[in-house]
């Protein structure tokens, strides 16, 4: 047994390590969630650095009109920032078309002729030309974006030096770049990509490429790299590769700044909480006194962007804040100036795998000669060490060490090995398991005693009614109580429900997790077995309503049932091996009952029966619940909701509801939406009859197809 135990354990370890190397999306997502949490616990502190954001905010739009503004106004802003001593001005804005607000673009030729009879059209005020002239004495960086509209005349502004084996081959690839109009592109001192991800996505921003390339070989820096290059007066960007490893980048150097990157040239952003001190309203830039602007912008890298909600440039950061996209560029420049970089390389990832291997081997060794409690304690101790080490590495060295793979992988490994012990390796405990053979219905024991020697495998065909009962809210409840408490609750619930079933002369077939299967008319013949199964379902509901307060559960965690009942012929008898068997029912009627129970959620009512059950118990209170599609069945199977016992069927309120319900069904069968007034009337009666009927009618309007002929 130990040999198979170790073999299975080693196989699991190898399998989980293989999954980590493949690194599927769920594994990545879990890792990113943990890394985001690290930044939330210890964000980068805010220091007032020479980085400012000019915000085209809602107040600015109110004062100066909707976006886009005339580029003459942007030229005025650039001039004022230059006079204030800004080191460089960076536009997180695209200028892909000519300014539509220029006079020459607003007037037709005839209108121009009337305005200036002999004037040259080119002599008219041109906002793009004004904007371009404002860049002559200023370091201005304009944004480009990923697009298929790249050309061989791509306006390169910076030289690129690569050290190593073609590190640029590993840069994120885009079909091309959409650049500013030539007049502006030529005037700008720098052009940088404002895209934050290799993909068109709205997910959280964590890593941002520092360099991009397209299919034609053009390489363009990010807005952040160009901002630093123009601010420092550099003409060249240096890309440091990893020796002979082709397409791998280790760092990007811009003047005095060295930016450690991931292999693809991306920077893991070290975020801080957003701070209003970073921003200056664009309206203030256009109207404030020059002295005030010098104190705000002198010697600073100034980024111009927008926080206005209507301009759709709001991003979510790793610390969970929604901020303007320009703020993320600014935070990246800040962390480069502070030299506060997140460190995560192949060595760190290798140590994560090593931690899992150590945890897995420790668990495997301990579990091979002790029980799960000791093994879990040892695993928790090792996991605690891993978590503590991860936190200290981030706190002291800003190293992102992933705990999710070692810890969750170790937990999965422990769970699988525990299951192996109980389901495979512990077969020698048969004597203990045999004790469960005593937990069978008294009727079955009586039948076995009566037949004596006739205890053989096989069975007989009998007409029966089958009930499937599932405990709803079980998953949510299991997350709030311990396993021992959960078993205790299940035992209490099953005991009460079993008593109801047996009181109605039903036979409990089996308990399946949080479900019960029972049937009537076997092994003993039971008169009115269809009516008894319906009555049992109603009494099970009321019994559970009385039991819920005694279980001590929160109001939102109370237990409810989903019950499905069907009728038909089944083979009833002993099923299993010759040494261990159960008295059970097998047949299509069992499958139908299970499917009816599964349809409770779709229908919105807790007790559903098939049409043959309804016909066998005609004096009970039923409402038609539509038909559901079952796999392998061409036609919809009509279902009925059990509202009450025969006495309740004579209730005036129920009779009134039944009449309204029949009228409602006529609309649904004709493919029409139910009459709102008729639906409200049904709901009005439902409130006084059964709260579950409210849900039933709420969902009814969404189930027109279920009632079509």
ROZAMAR-87399 format. One record per residue (C-alpha): residue in three letters; x, y, z. Coordinates in steps of 0.1 Angstrom, whole numbers. Each point is the difference from the previous one (the first is absolute). Layout:
N
{'ala' {X Y Z}},
...
//
This chain:
709
{'unk' {0 0 0}},
{'unk' {28 24 9}},
{'unk' {16 -5 -34}},
{'unk' {-32 9 -18}},
{'unk' {-5 29 24}},
{'unk' {35 14 -8}},
{'unk' {-5 -6 -37}},
{'unk' {-33 19 -1}},
{'unk' {16 28 21}},
{'unk' {29 4 -23}},
{'unk' {-23 0 -30}},
{'unk' {-21 28 15}},
{'unk' {31 21 8}},
{'unk' {12 -4 -36}},
{'unk' {-34 8 -14}},
{'unk' {-4 32 21}},
{'unk' {35 12 -9}},
{'unk' {-9 -6 -37}},
{'unk' {-31 21 4}},
{'unk' {21 28 15}},
{'unk' {23 -1 -29}},
{'unk' {-29 1 -25}},
{'unk' {-14 28 22}},
{'unk' {-37 0 -12}},
{'unk' {-21 31 4}},
{'unk' {-16 -10 34}},
{'unk' {34 -5 15}},
{'unk' {11 34 -12}},
{'unk' {-32 16 12}},
{'unk' {5 -13 35}},
{'unk' {36 11 0}},
{'unk' {-10 35 -11}},
{'unk' {-26 3 27}},
{'unk' {26 -7 26}},
{'unk' {25 24 -15}},
{'unk' {-27 27 -1}},
{'unk' {-6 -7 37}},
{'unk' {37 5 8}},
{'unk' {-2 35 -16}},
{'unk' {-32 8 20}},
{'unk' {17 -10 32}},
{'unk' {31 20 -7}},
{'unk' {-5 25 -28}},
{'unk' {28 23 -11}},
{'unk' {0 32 21}},
{'unk' {-9 33 -18}},
{'unk' {29 25 -2}},
{'unk' {-3 33 -17}},
{'unk' {23 -6 -30}},
{'unk' {5 21 -31}},
{'unk' {-29 -17 -17}},
{'unk' {-33 17 -5}},
{'unk' {-32 -8 -19}},
{'unk' {-21 27 -18}},
{'unk' {-35 -13 3}},
{'unk' {-26 7 -27}},
{'unk' {-26 -5 27}},
{'unk' {-37 7 1}},
{'unk' {5 36 12}},
{'unk' {23 7 -29}},
{'unk' {-25 -14 -25}},
{'unk' {-27 22 16}},
{'unk' {21 31 -4}},
{'unk' {16 -6 -34}},
{'unk' {-25 -21 -18}},
{'unk' {-3 -37 -9}},
{'unk' {30 -20 -12}},
{'unk' {18 2 -24}},
{'unk' {12 35 6}},
{'unk' {14 21 -28}},
{'unk' {37 -7 -3}},
{'unk' {7 37 3}},
{'unk' {-12 -4 36}},
{'unk' {24 -30 5}},
{'unk' {27 22 -15}},
{'unk' {-7 26 26}},
{'unk' {2 -26 27}},
{'unk' {34 -12 -13}},
{'unk' {13 35 -2}},
{'unk' {-11 8 36}},
{'unk' {16 -33 13}},
{'unk' {32 8 -19}},
{'unk' {1 35 15}},
{'unk' {-6 -16 35}},
{'unk' {32 -21 -5}},
{'unk' {-14 -34 -7}},
{'unk' {28 -25 -10}},
{'unk' {-23 -18 -25}},
{'unk' {-36 0 -8}},
{'unk' {-16 -34 -8}},
{'unk' {-34 -4 -16}},
{'unk' {-19 -32 9}},
{'unk' {-22 10 -29}},
{'unk' {-2 -11 -37}},
{'unk' {2 25 -29}},
{'unk' {-8 -23 -29}},
{'unk' {-20 25 -21}},
{'unk' {2 37 -8}},
{'unk' {-16 24 24}},
{'unk' {-36 2 -12}},
{'unk' {-4 33 19}},
{'unk' {25 19 -23}},
{'unk' {-17 26 -21}},
{'unk' {13 -14 -32}},
{'unk' {-17 -34 9}},
{'unk' {-32 16 12}},
{'unk' {-8 21 -31}},
{'unk' {-8 -11 -35}},
{'unk' {19 15 -30}},
{'unk' {-29 23 -9}},
{'unk' {-3 12 36}},
{'unk' {38 7 0}},
{'unk' {-4 19 -32}},
{'unk' {-27 22 14}},
{'unk' {21 6 32}},
{'unk' {32 8 -17}},
{'unk' {-5 6 -37}},
{'unk' {36 -2 -10}},
{'unk' {15 -17 31}},
{'unk' {22 -31 -3}},
{'unk' {-18 -29 19}},
{'unk' {34 -10 16}},
{'unk' {3 36 15}},
{'unk' {-30 -6 22}},
{'unk' {6 -9 37}},
{'unk' {10 -37 2}},
{'unk' {-3 -15 35}},
{'unk' {23 -29 -8}},
{'unk' {27 24 -12}},
{'unk' {-5 21 32}},
{'unk' {3 -32 21}},
{'unk' {31 -11 -19}},
{'unk' {17 34 4}},
{'unk' {-6 -1 38}},
{'unk' {21 -32 1}},
{'unk' {30 17 -16}},
{'unk' {15 12 33}},
{'unk' {-15 -27 22}},
{'unk' {7 -37 6}},
{'unk' {-33 -15 -10}},
{'unk' {-8 -37 -3}},
{'unk' {-31 -11 -19}},
{'unk' {-17 -34 3}},
{'unk' {-4 -27 -25}},
{'unk' {-22 -31 2}},
{'unk' {0 -35 -11}},
{'unk' {-16 -3 -35}},
{'unk' {4 -16 -33}},
{'unk' {7 34 -17}},
{'unk' {38 -1 3}},
{'unk' {22 11 -30}},
{'unk' {36 -2 -10}},
{'unk' {2 38 7}},
{'unk' {-5 -6 37}},
{'unk' {14 32 17}},
{'unk' {28 -14 22}},
{'unk' {10 26 26}},
{'unk' {26 -19 20}},
{'unk' {29 -23 -8}},
{'unk' {-1 -36 13}},
{'unk' {31 -19 11}},
{'unk' {-5 -37 8}},
{'unk' {26 -19 21}},
{'unk' {-3 -37 -1}},
{'unk' {-18 -24 -24}},
{'unk' {-28 21 -16}},
{'unk' {-19 8 32}},
{'unk' {-26 20 -20}},
{'unk' {-12 -33 -15}},
{'unk' {-17 -6 33}},
{'unk' {-19 33 2}},
{'unk' {-38 -2 -2}},
{'unk' {-11 0 -36}},
{'unk' {-27 21 -16}},
{'unk' {-12 0 -37}},
{'unk' {12 36 -1}},
{'unk' {-3 35 15}},
{'unk' {-24 29 -7}},
{'unk' {21 32 2}},
{'unk' {-9 37 3}},
{'unk' {-5 19 -32}},
{'unk' {34 7 -17}},
{'unk' {0 37 9}},
{'unk' {-2 -8 37}},
{'unk' {21 -31 -1}},
{'unk' {28 19 -16}},
{'unk' {-2 29 25}},
{'unk' {-1 -23 31}},
{'unk' {33 -8 17}},
{'unk' {-12 -35 9}},
{'unk' {-26 -26 -10}},
{'unk' {-11 -27 25}},
{'unk' {-25 -27 2}},
{'unk' {-28 7 25}},
{'unk' {-13 -36 0}},
{'unk' {3 -17 34}},
{'unk' {-5 -36 -11}},
{'unk' {9 -23 -29}},
{'unk' {-37 -8 -2}},
{'unk' {-31 21 -3}},
{'unk' {-14 -7 34}},
{'unk' {-16 19 29}},
{'unk' {15 -22 28}},
{'unk' {22 13 27}},
{'unk' {33 17 -10}},
{'unk' {29 -18 15}},
{'unk' {28 -1 -26}},
{'unk' {5 25 -27}},
{'unk' {24 -5 -31}},
{'unk' {29 25 -1}},
{'unk' {6 -8 -37}},
{'unk' {-21 -12 -29}},
{'unk' {6 -13 -35}},
{'unk' {-21 -6 -31}},
{'unk' {1 -26 -28}},
{'unk' {21 23 -21}},
{'unk' {28 3 25}},
{'unk' {-8 35 14}},
{'unk' {8 2 37}},
{'unk' {-16 28 20}},
{'unk' {5 9 37}},
{'unk' {-28 5 24}},
{'unk' {-13 34 10}},
{'unk' {19 -4 33}},
{'unk' {34 -8 -17}},
{'unk' {-4 30 -24}},
{'unk' {-10 23 29}},
{'unk' {33 -9 18}},
{'unk' {20 2 -32}},
{'unk' {-12 35 -10}},
{'unk' {3 12 36}},
{'unk' {36 -10 3}},
{'unk' {9 11 -36}},
{'unk' {11 -35 -11}},
{'unk' {-1 -10 -36}},
{'unk' {5 -38 5}},
{'unk' {-18 -28 19}},
{'unk' {21 -29 10}},
{'unk' {-16 -35 3}},
{'unk' {20 -25 21}},
{'unk' {-5 -36 -11}},
{'unk' {8 -32 19}},
{'unk' {32 -11 -17}},
{'unk' {-6 -28 -25}},
{'unk' {-37 -3 8}},
{'unk' {-18 13 -30}},
{'unk' {-30 23 5}},
{'unk' {6 5 37}},
{'unk' {2 35 16}},
{'unk' {15 5 34}},
{'unk' {0 38 2}},
{'unk' {-6 32 -19}},
{'unk' {23 30 5}},
{'unk' {-10 36 -7}},
{'unk' {27 24 10}},
{'unk' {7 -4 37}},
{'unk' {-30 -23 5}},
{'unk' {2 -38 -1}},
{'unk' {-34 -17 -1}},
{'unk' {0 -37 8}},
{'unk' {-26 -18 -20}},
{'unk' {-16 -34 -6}},
{'unk' {13 -21 -29}},
{'unk' {-24 17 -24}},
{'unk' {11 35 9}},
{'unk' {-30 7 23}},
{'unk' {1 18 33}},
{'unk' {-19 -14 30}},
{'unk' {-16 32 14}},
{'unk' {5 8 37}},
{'unk' {-32 18 8}},
{'unk' {-10 24 27}},
{'unk' {-34 13 9}},
{'unk' {-11 28 -22}},
{'unk' {6 35 14}},
{'unk' {-16 33 -10}},
{'unk' {34 18 4}},
{'unk' {11 -16 -33}},
{'unk' {-26 18 -20}},
{'unk' {-5 36 -12}},
{'unk' {-31 9 -19}},
{'unk' {4 10 -36}},
{'unk' {-22 30 6}},
{'unk' {25 12 26}},
{'unk' {29 -5 -24}},
{'unk' {-18 23 -25}},
{'unk' {-10 26 25}},
{'unk' {23 0 30}},
{'unk' {28 27 4}},
{'unk' {34 -9 -14}},
{'unk' {16 0 34}},
{'unk' {-24 -26 13}},
{'unk' {7 -22 -30}},
{'unk' {38 3 5}},
{'unk' {-3 -13 36}},
{'unk' {-22 -29 -12}},
{'unk' {18 -11 -32}},
{'unk' {36 13 2}},
{'unk' {24 -28 -10}},
{'unk' {-28 -26 -1}},
{'unk' {-11 -26 -25}},
{'unk' {-35 11 -8}},
{'unk' {-25 -25 -13}},
{'unk' {-33 11 -15}},
{'unk' {-30 -23 1}},
{'unk' {-36 -2 12}},
{'unk' {-20 -13 29}},
{'unk' {-33 9 -16}},
{'unk' {-22 -30 1}},
{'unk' {-14 7 -35}},
{'unk' {34 -3 -16}},
{'unk' {4 -36 10}},
{'unk' {36 -1 13}},
{'unk' {-6 -14 35}},
{'unk' {21 -31 10}},
{'unk' {1 -22 30}},
{'unk' {33 -4 18}},
{'unk' {14 -29 19}},
{'unk' {-10 17 33}},
{'unk' {-36 0 -12}},
{'unk' {-5 37 -8}},
{'unk' {-15 14 -31}},
{'unk' {22 27 -13}},
{'unk' {6 20 -32}},
{'unk' {24 -18 -24}},
{'unk' {24 29 1}},
{'unk' {3 -5 37}},
{'unk' {15 -35 -6}},
{'unk' {26 15 -23}},
{'unk' {9 26 26}},
{'unk' {3 -27 27}},
{'unk' {23 -20 -22}},
{'unk' {23 31 -4}},
{'unk' {-1 5 38}},
{'unk' {11 -35 7}},
{'unk' {29 3 -25}},
{'unk' {11 33 16}},
{'unk' {-2 -17 35}},
{'unk' {16 -32 -14}},
{'unk' {-27 -20 17}},
{'unk' {-3 -31 -22}},
{'unk' {-19 -32 5}},
{'unk' {24 -29 -3}},
{'unk' {-12 -33 -15}},
{'unk' {22 -22 -22}},
{'unk' {6 -36 -10}},
{'unk' {19 -6 33}},
{'unk' {-30 11 21}},
{'unk' {-24 -22 -21}},
{'unk' {24 -29 4}},
{'unk' {0 5 38}},
{'unk' {-38 -1 0}},
{'unk' {0 -34 -17}},
{'unk' {27 -12 24}},
{'unk' {-21 11 29}},
{'unk' {-29 -21 -13}},
{'unk' {23 -30 -5}},
{'unk' {12 3 36}},
{'unk' {-36 3 13}},
{'unk' {-12 -29 -21}},
{'unk' {29 -23 11}},
{'unk' {-5 9 37}},
{'unk' {-38 -7 -3}},
{'unk' {6 -33 -19}},
{'unk' {26 -12 26}},
{'unk' {-21 9 30}},
{'unk' {-33 -13 -15}},
{'unk' {17 -34 -7}},
{'unk' {2 -8 37}},
{'unk' {-24 24 18}},
{'unk' {-36 11 -3}},
{'unk' {-14 31 -18}},
{'unk' {-1 22 31}},
{'unk' {38 -2 6}},
{'unk' {6 4 -37}},
{'unk' {-22 30 -3}},
{'unk' {17 16 30}},
{'unk' {34 -6 -15}},
{'unk' {-11 14 -34}},
{'unk' {-16 30 17}},
{'unk' {34 7 17}},
{'unk' {19 -2 -32}},
{'unk' {-26 21 -18}},
{'unk' {2 26 28}},
{'unk' {37 3 -5}},
{'unk' {-5 5 -38}},
{'unk' {-26 27 6}},
{'unk' {22 18 26}},
{'unk' {30 -1 -23}},
{'unk' {-21 13 -29}},
{'unk' {-12 30 20}},
{'unk' {35 8 14}},
{'unk' {15 -2 -35}},
{'unk' {-25 25 -14}},
{'unk' {2 23 31}},
{'unk' {38 1 1}},
{'unk' {11 -6 -36}},
{'unk' {-32 5 -21}},
{'unk' {4 -35 -13}},
{'unk' {-33 -15 -11}},
{'unk' {1 -36 12}},
{'unk' {-31 -20 -9}},
{'unk' {-16 -20 28}},
{'unk' {-30 -11 -19}},
{'unk' {17 -29 -18}},
{'unk' {19 -14 29}},
{'unk' {-29 4 25}},
{'unk' {-30 -8 -22}},
{'unk' {19 -27 -18}},
{'unk' {10 -15 33}},
{'unk' {-36 1 11}},
{'unk' {-12 -17 -31}},
{'unk' {28 -26 4}},
{'unk' {-11 -6 36}},
{'unk' {-36 -3 -10}},
{'unk' {7 -25 -28}},
{'unk' {23 -21 22}},
{'unk' {-26 -1 28}},
{'unk' {-26 -11 -25}},
{'unk' {24 -27 -12}},
{'unk' {5 -12 35}},
{'unk' {-37 -3 8}},
{'unk' {-12 -12 -34}},
{'unk' {28 -22 -12}},
{'unk' {27 -7 26}},
{'unk' {-23 -7 30}},
{'unk' {-18 -30 -15}},
{'unk' {11 -21 30}},
{'unk' {-26 19 21}},
{'unk' {-29 -19 -16}},
{'unk' {-12 -11 34}},
{'unk' {-6 36 10}},
{'unk' {-18 8 -32}},
{'unk' {-22 -31 4}},
{'unk' {-17 17 29}},
{'unk' {-18 22 -24}},
{'unk' {-19 -30 -13}},
{'unk' {-22 4 32}},
{'unk' {-13 33 -12}},
{'unk' {-28 -12 -23}},
{'unk' {-37 6 1}},
{'unk' {-19 -23 25}},
{'unk' {-23 -12 -29}},
{'unk' {30 -13 -19}},
{'unk' {13 -19 31}},
{'unk' {-34 -15 6}},
{'unk' {-2 -11 -36}},
{'unk' {35 -16 2}},
{'unk' {-9 -18 32}},
{'unk' {-32 -12 -16}},
{'unk' {17 -14 -31}},
{'unk' {29 -15 19}},
{'unk' {20 -19 -26}},
{'unk' {-13 20 -29}},
{'unk' {26 28 5}},
{'unk' {15 0 -35}},
{'unk' {10 26 -25}},
{'unk' {-27 10 -24}},
{'unk' {-35 14 4}},
{'unk' {-35 3 -12}},
{'unk' {-19 25 -21}},
{'unk' {-24 21 20}},
{'unk' {-19 32 -6}},
{'unk' {14 26 25}},
{'unk' {1 37 7}},
{'unk' {36 14 5}},
{'unk' {9 31 20}},
{'unk' {32 18 -3}},
{'unk' {7 27 27}},
{'unk' {30 23 -1}},
{'unk' {10 24 27}},
{'unk' {3 35 -14}},
{'unk' {26 26 13}},
{'unk' {22 -29 10}},
{'unk' {31 14 -17}},
{'unk' {-4 34 16}},
{'unk' {-7 -15 34}},
{'unk' {30 -23 -2}},
{'unk' {23 30 -4}},
{'unk' {-12 15 33}},
{'unk' {2 -31 23}},
{'unk' {26 -25 8}},
{'unk' {-2 -35 -15}},
{'unk' {-10 -16 33}},
{'unk' {-28 26 4}},
{'unk' {-10 -7 -36}},
{'unk' {-3 -37 6}},
{'unk' {-20 7 32}},
{'unk' {-24 22 -19}},
{'unk' {-4 -25 -28}},
{'unk' {-7 -28 25}},
{'unk' {-27 21 17}},
{'unk' {-16 9 -33}},
{'unk' {2 -35 -14}},
{'unk' {-14 -15 32}},
{'unk' {-31 23 -1}},
{'unk' {-6 -4 -37}},
{'unk' {5 -38 1}},
{'unk' {-26 -2 28}},
{'unk' {-25 18 -23}},
{'unk' {7 -24 -29}},
{'unk' {-3 -31 21}},
{'unk' {-32 13 17}},
{'unk' {-15 1 -35}},
{'unk' {12 -36 -6}},
{'unk' {28 10 -23}},
{'unk' {34 -18 -4}},
{'unk' {32 20 2}},
{'unk' {22 -12 -29}},
{'unk' {31 20 8}},
{'unk' {16 32 12}},
{'unk' {20 17 -27}},
{'unk' {21 28 15}},
{'unk' {-27 25 9}},
{'unk' {-28 -18 -18}},
{'unk' {-25 -28 8}},
{'unk' {-15 -25 -23}},
{'unk' {-31 -18 11}},
{'unk' {-28 -20 -17}},
{'unk' {-34 -14 8}},
{'unk' {-17 -34 -7}},
{'unk' {31 -21 5}},
{'unk' {9 -23 15}},
{'unk' {-35 0 15}},
{'unk' {-31 9 -20}},
{'unk' {-13 34 12}},
{'unk' {-35 12 -8}},
{'unk' {-2 35 -15}},
{'unk' {38 2 -2}},
{'unk' {-1 30 -24}},
{'unk' {-21 20 25}},
{'unk' {23 -11 29}},
{'unk' {31 13 -18}},
{'unk' {-17 34 -6}},
{'unk' {-10 2 36}},
{'unk' {35 -10 11}},
{'unk' {14 28 -21}},
{'unk' {-23 26 16}},
{'unk' {7 -13 35}},
{'unk' {38 0 -7}},
{'unk' {-3 37 -8}},
{'unk' {-19 9 32}},
{'unk' {22 -22 21}},
{'unk' {31 18 -13}},
{'unk' {-17 34 7}},
{'unk' {-4 -11 36}},
{'unk' {35 -13 2}},
{'unk' {19 30 -14}},
{'unk' {-3 22 31}},
{'unk' {14 -29 21}},
{'unk' {31 -4 -21}},
{'unk' {12 34 11}},
{'unk' {8 12 -35}},
{'unk' {0 36 -12}},
{'unk' {-31 12 -18}},
{'unk' {17 2 -34}},
{'unk' {15 -35 5}},
{'unk' {-32 -20 8}},
{'unk' {-5 -33 -18}},
{'unk' {-27 -5 -27}},
{'unk' {-9 -30 -21}},
{'unk' {-3 -8 -37}},
{'unk' {-23 -30 -6}},
{'unk' {-9 -18 -32}},
{'unk' {-24 -30 -2}},
{'unk' {-7 -23 -29}},
{'unk' {-20 -32 -6}},
{'unk' {8 -31 -21}},
{'unk' {12 -36 -1}},
{'unk' {34 -8 14}},
{'unk' {21 -30 9}},
{'unk' {1 -2 38}},
{'unk' {22 -23 18}},
{'unk' {36 -7 13}},
{'unk' {27 18 -21}},
{'unk' {37 -4 6}},
{'unk' {25 -28 5}},
{'unk' {-8 -33 16}},
{'unk' {17 11 32}},
{'unk' {-13 35 2}},
{'unk' {-32 13 -15}},
{'unk' {-28 25 5}},
{'unk' {-37 -2 -5}},
{'unk' {-6 25 -28}},
{'unk' {-21 10 -30}},
{'unk' {13 3 -35}},
{'unk' {-18 13 -30}},
{'unk' {-10 30 -21}},
{'unk' {-24 11 27}},
{'unk' {30 6 23}},
{'unk' {17 22 -26}},
{'unk' {-31 20 -6}},
{'unk' {-5 7 37}},
{'unk' {36 12 2}},
{'unk' {-5 23 -30}},
{'unk' {-32 13 14}},
{'unk' {18 9 32}},
{'unk' {27 17 -20}},
{'unk' {-26 21 -17}},
{'unk' {-12 16 33}},
{'unk' {25 29 -4}},
{'unk' {-12 8 -35}},
{'unk' {-37 -2 9}},
{'unk' {5 19 33}},
{'unk' {-22 -23 21}},
{'unk' {12 -26 25}},
{'unk' {-23 -30 -6}},
{'unk' {-6 -12 -36}},
{'unk' {-16 -32 -12}},
{'unk' {-5 -17 -34}},
{'unk' {-34 -1 -17}},
{'unk' {-7 -36 9}},
{'unk' {5 8 37}},
{'unk' {-25 29 -3}},
{'unk' {-25 -23 -16}},
{'unk' {5 -27 26}},
{'unk' {-7 26 28}},
{'unk' {-27 21 -16}},
{'unk' {-14 13 33}},
{'unk' {32 18 9}},
{'unk' {5 37 -8}},
{'unk' {22 3 -31}},
{'unk' {10 28 -24}},
{'unk' {14 -6 -34}},
{'unk' {37 10 -1}},
{'unk' {8 -3 -37}},
{'unk' {21 -26 -17}},
{'unk' {38 -6 1}},
{'unk' {23 -15 -25}},
{'unk' {17 -31 11}},
{'unk' {30 -15 -17}},
{'unk' {-10 -28 -24}},
{'unk' {-37 10 1}},
{'unk' {-13 18 -31}},
{'unk' {-31 16 16}},
{'unk' {-1 22 31}},
{'unk' {-10 -19 31}},
{'unk' {-30 18 17}},
{'unk' {5 7 37}},
{'unk' {-23 10 28}},
{'unk' {6 19 32}},
{'unk' {-14 -16 32}},
{'unk' {-17 28 19}},
{'unk' {-19 -19 27}},
{'unk' {-19 -30 12}},
{'unk' {-36 -8 -10}},
{'unk' {-14 22 27}},
{'unk' {19 30 -14}},
{'unk' {-13 -7 -35}},
{'unk' {-34 12 12}},
{'unk' {14 33 14}},
{'unk' {-18 29 -17}},
{'unk' {32 19 -5}},
{'unk' {17 -29 -17}},
{'unk' {-30 -5 -22}},
{'unk' {1 36 -10}},
{'unk' {37 -2 -7}},
{'unk' {-5 -32 -21}},
{'unk' {-24 18 -22}},
{'unk' {23 30 -5}},
{'unk' {29 -24 -6}},
{'unk' {-19 -18 -28}},
{'unk' {-6 34 -17}},
{'unk' {36 8 4}},
{'unk' {10 -33 -17}},
{'unk' {-21 9 -30}},
{'unk' {22 30 -7}},
{'unk' {32 -20 5}},
{'unk' {-12 -28 -23}},
{'unk' {-7 25 -27}},
{'unk' {36 13 3}},
{'unk' {-11 33 15}},
{'unk' {14 18 30}},
{'unk' {-23 -5 30}},
{'unk' {-25 28 7}},
{'unk' {17 21 27}},
{'unk' {-32 6 19}},
{'unk' {-8 -37 -1}},
{'unk' {35 -9 11}},
{'unk' {-3 25 29}},
{'unk' {-33 -14 10}},
{'unk' {15 -35 2}},
{'unk' {29 14 21}},
{'unk' {-26 16 23}},
{'unk' {-16 -34 7}},
{'unk' {34 -17 2}},
{'unk' {12 23 29}},
{'unk' {-28 -13 22}},
{'unk' {4 -37 -11}},
{'unk' {37 -8 -2}},
{'unk' {30 23 -2}},
{'unk' {17 -23 -25}},
{'unk' {-28 7 -25}},
{'unk' {13 36 -2}},
{'unk' {33 -13 -14}},
{'unk' {-20 -23 -23}},
{'unk' {-19 28 -15}},
{'unk' {30 23 -1}},
{'unk' {17 -25 -23}},
{'unk' {-31 -9 -20}},
{'unk' {3 29 -24}},
{'unk' {35 -12 -9}},
{'unk' {-12 -35 -9}},
{'unk' {-24 5 -28}},
{'unk' {16 -27 -21}},
{'unk' {-7 -26 28}},
{'unk' {-38 4 -5}},
{'unk' {0 0 -38}},
{'unk' {-21 -27 -16}},
//
